[in-house]
Amino acid sequence: MMQITHVKRRSSLGMLHSAQAGFTLIELMAVMVILGMLAFFLLRGAMGAEETVRVNSTRSYLKQLSALIDNHETDAGDYPLSSFPRTLDPKPSATNMGGEMLVISLWPKDGLRASAPDEDRLINSDGDQTSQSHTMFTAATSFELADDWGNPIAYFHRRDYDEPCTYVTLDEEGYEEETRVRALMNPVTGDPYNKTSFQLLSSGLDGIFGTDDDLGNFKIQEAQAP
C-alpha cells in the first residue's frame, strides 16, 4: 500500500509576509528609538528653559532688593549692616550673617522702615533662631531671603567686603554645602563690584558660591586675556 507523505512547504507569499513582518518590527524599534531621543532633547530643552526663567527671575529680584536697600540708605543714612552690631543681643549664629542682617534691616522690629519685599522669599537655611525676635515678626527665626533655587542670598555692606561669611546652601543634588563667601572682585578694575555701596550674590543653579553661574546685583566681568 502506497504511503503518502505530506510535505509542508512555505509558499513564496508566506515568506513575503514573514519578511514584511520582520521589517515592520525593525522599523517600529527604530521609531521608538527616535521618539526616545526626541523626548530626551525636548526634556532637556524644557529644563533649560525653566532654568533660564529662574535666572531671569533671580536677577529681577536682586534688582528689586537693590532698590529697597537704596531706599533704606535714603531713610537711615546708611545701607543695612552685613555683620552683627554689638547692640544686637542675643545674636544668631554667624552663618548666613549678612543675609540675616538684611532681613533684620528690611523688617525692623519697630516697623518704622517696613518697606520690604514679599515674605514668601523668607527662608532659614542654617536653622538658627534667637530667644527673642529681632524683626517685626513674632517668630524669633533668623531668616534670610531666597533666590529662585531656594538658597540664601548673600549680602555684603561695603565695609565688609574683606570679611568672608559662611553660607549654607543646597547643591543640585540636594546636598548641603557650607561655603566661605567673599564679596566679588572685578578682574578688570581690580576693585570690588559696587565699591561704594553693597553686593547681593546668588549661588545660581549649582547652589555653590564661587562658581561661574553665580549672579549679582552687577554685571560680572570676565578676566581680560594678557
Buried (B, 14 or more C-beta within 10 A) or exposed (E): EEEEEEEEEEEEEEEEEEEEEEEEEEEEEEEEEEEEEEEEEEEEEEEEEEBEEBBEEBBEBBEBBBEBBEEBBEEEEEBBBBBBEEEBEEBBBEBBBBBBBBBBBBBBEEEEBEEBBEEEBBBBBBEBBBEEBBBBBEEBBBBBBBBBBEBBBBBBBBEBBEBEBBBBBBBEEEEEBEBEBBBBBBEEEEEBBBEEBBBBBBBBBBBBBEEEBBBBBBEBEEEEEE
